[in-house]
Amino acid sequence: MTQVPVWATEAGAAPVTGPLPGSLRVDVAVIGAGYLGVTAALALAAGGARVAVLERGNLTDGASALNGGQVIPGLKRGPSGLNAQLGRERGEAVTRFVMRSAGRVFDLIREHRIDCGAVRSGWIQAAASAAAWAEQRARVAELSERGGDAVLLDARAVRDLLGSRPGAYCGGWLNRDAGTLHPLNYLYGLVRAAIAAGAQIHTLSRAVRIDRQAPAWRVRLAHGPLVSAEQVLVCTNAYSDELWPGLRQSILPATSLQIATAPLPPELRAQILPQGQAVSDSRRVMNYFRIGPQGRFMIGGRGPFRAARRADYDGLSGAMRRLYPQLRGIGVEYRWAGRVALTRDFLPHVHQPRPGLWCVLGCNGRGIALASSLGSAIGGQLLGRSEGHPFAPTPLRSLPLHRLHRFYAGALIQYFRLLDRLE
């Protein structure tokens, strides 16, 4: 079994990038070359700004290359929950933005002719309990009222679409605005588009310090060069470190594990997810799955707050075979792990700690659609455009007892798993 993402071995040629060779001055310095940072750079460069993106590793190192390739236009809470949390006006604005987020991804793919196997086949949330299905029924009604393409599914419809064992789920719903893609090829396409628009993308260029020396911000890199910029946009998300005080402590960097099987034989491929939807379930510690490159079955789930071990991946294999007994004879060929940035309120956060310094993070497992949309909107905002996004800047606050998150979050996950089993 190979401990690398299936995407890395199934990807096209990577764009040519490398370390920043020397100091430079730009209008905007973007730190982090994931979906958010690169879409922001693309919008900025297309708008005439001089922009440099600084990535501490390679393009294959972060969550944009390690995720499941599901393009989901949603948040943890539906419209009524967001309205209760944020107030009706802002809640409705967030709902509208999120509902359009998957469309923004497919628009970018069409506009820049990105070859990433994108298919707008939809996303199913499968209900693991009657209570979850009741909540889904309400969400489908709310989204339909607002123009969303959402359909409620009974247990038989879910079983037919998933090809799973009888009784695995008691219902679910389908969001037809969603889809799947090859996440690494999508990132490569965005990087090429940003470079073509005039942005500089520099990998192996770790930012180690940000400070202000009027009239500009300065970003010092580990290998020496200095980048001066009028504005700095930090897009390090779940991989945030101590570059800016308090940023790393404001999110919970959860681990997400994934495995991919050998290519399925034709008879199994015709049974399992025959229409190609992406799926996640309603469990507190959810599983998510899809068909990946070469017809492989892929499944992911929450991992431990430590380095992943073989037993952790074996747990995913067990979940896969309980859900799909017909896969018991199919071997697992790939396994890998990435990080997801969770926020206390399950919303993305936009921070402006100082004038000209922006930090954006916390997509809570909806990174492809949400980060792509937010990056484009933030780029437009830094260009001075009025249209943008509904996430007003909030103070940068550390999570309580953040240093102990591995212990209390791990215990909470085990408790949630117990509740899921009891249900």
Secondary structure, 3 states (H helix, E strand, C coil): CECCCHHHHHCCCCCCCCCCCCCEEEEEEEECCCHHHHHHHHHHHHCCCCEEEECCCCCCCCHHHCCCCEECCCCCCCHHHHHHHHCHHHHHHHHHHHHCHHHHHHHHHHHCCCCCCCECCCEEEEECCHHHHHHHHHHHHHHHHCCCCEEEEEHHHHHHHHCCCCCCCCEEEEECCCEECCHHHHHHHHHHHHHHHCCEEECCCCEEEEEEECCEEEEEECCCCEEEEEEEEECCHHHCCCCCCCCHHHCEEEEEEEEEEEECCHHHHHHCCCCCCEEEECCCCCEEEEECHHHEEEEEEECCCCCCCHHHHHHHHHHHHHHCHHHCCCCEEEEEEEEEEECCCCCCEEEEEECCEEEEECCCCCHHHHHHHHHHHHHHHHCCCCCCCCCCCCCCCCCCCHHHHHHHHHHHHHHHHHHHHHC
